[in-house]
Amino acid sequence: SIPMLLDLPNGFGPTLFRDTFCNYPHNTYINAFAAYGWLGGIAYLGLITATVLVGFSLVFRRSPWQRDAIACWSALFLLILQGFQIDTDHWRHFYVQMGLTWGLMLATVKFQAAPLQATPFQAIGSAAPAQTAGSPVSTGQTG
């Protein structure tokens, strides 16, 4: 199928790979080129490459949500690798995890750019959790 894709710059079209080969392409990256052509395939590879760079950068940056980022990125990276053996491009949770990775990276960048005395909530621009009346923090009591 790869030599045929070199002759078809617009690809086969969505879901037409199966009509030609009587089987689905069990590779997300080949399917991106087969369904969306060269431009779509290169765009998909670019998105995946950028996400891999962001993901690995994210897990090594100190932030209050670094553990969450490690958990999210670990699962997403395995899905990206799984794309070589099965078509993961229409699994909704794949894009949810990709969005979480990019969102955590944005929050981490904003947190690291904020002044050191800022709390994590102030660094990303949201309100800090409200203190309840009588809590040790609001009354100065320690025990």
N, C-alpha and C positions, 0 to 999 in steps of 0.2 A: 504494500500500500504506500510505502514512503516514496518509491519512484513515481507513482501516479500523482502523489501530492505535489511533487516538483513541477509537474505539467499543469496542475490546477491551482493557480494562485488564489482563486476564490474558494478553494476547498470543494468538497462534495455538497455541502449544505447540511443544515441540521438534520440529524437522524437518517441521512441518505447513505452513510457508510454501510449500514446494515443491508440496504437494498443491493449494494454492489458486491459485498463479500459474504452475505448471509450470516453475519455475526457482528456483534458490537465490538468496537475497539476497546480492549481491556487495558487501556493506558490513557490516562487523562491528557497527557501532553500530546500524544498523537491525535487524540480526539479533538483537541483544541485546533490543531491545524486542519484536520479533516472537515470539521463542521464549520469553522469560521475563516478558513483561508490563512494565508501567510500573515496578514495584518493581525487577525484575531489570535493566531497562535503565538506570535511574537509578543503581543500585548499580554496574553495570559502568562507566558514565561517571564515577562518583565514584572508582573504583579507578584508572582511566586518568588522570584529572585529578590525583589525588594522586601517582601515579607520575611524571607529567610534572614536577610541582613538585619532587619529591624528586630526580629525575634531573638537572634543571638546577641545583639547589642543590648536588648532589654533585660535579659536575665542576668547580665553581669553589672547592671547599674544599681546602686544602692537607692532604695526608696521604701516607703512604708508598705507598699504592696508588692515587693519583690517576690515574696513567696507565691502570691497569686499569679504573678507573671510567669514564674517558673512552671507552675502547674498548667496554666493555659498554653504556654509555648510548647511544653513537652508533648501534650496531646496533639496540638496542631502540626508539629514537625513530623510526628508519626503519620498523620493523615497525608501530609505532603509526600512523604516517602511511599505511602501506600498507593498514591496516584500512578506509580510506575506499573502496578499490577492490576489495578481495577479503576474504573472511571468514578472518581470522587467529585467531579465538577457539579453534580446536581444533588449533593448531600448538603442540606441546609445548615447543619451544624458546622460544616467546614467554613462557611462564610461568617457564621456567628463567631467562631473562634478567631478567624482572621480579623474581624472587626474588634474583638476584645484585645487582641495583640496590639493593633494599631492604636486603640484608645489608651491602653496602659502605657504605651510608649509616649504618647502625647502628654499624659498626666505626669509621667516620670520626668520628661523634659521640662515641663512647667514647674514641677516641684524643685528640680535641681537649679533652675534659674531664679527661683524665689529667694528672698533673704533668708539667712539661717534661722532667725527667730520665728519664722512663719510656721504655723502648724500645717500638716498635710492638707487640711480642709481649706485653709486660707491660700495655700499655694496653687490649688487648682480652681479657685474662684468660687467655691461653694461655702455655705454657712457651716460653722462648726456645730456639732450636736449640742442641743440645749442642755444646760445643767438643771437638775431637779432641785427644788427647795430642800434644804436640810442635808444635802450631800456633803461629804467631807471637803470636796473641792470648793463649794460655794461658801461654806461657813468657816473654813480654815481648821476644822477639827481633823484629827488624824486617827482617832480610834475610839 
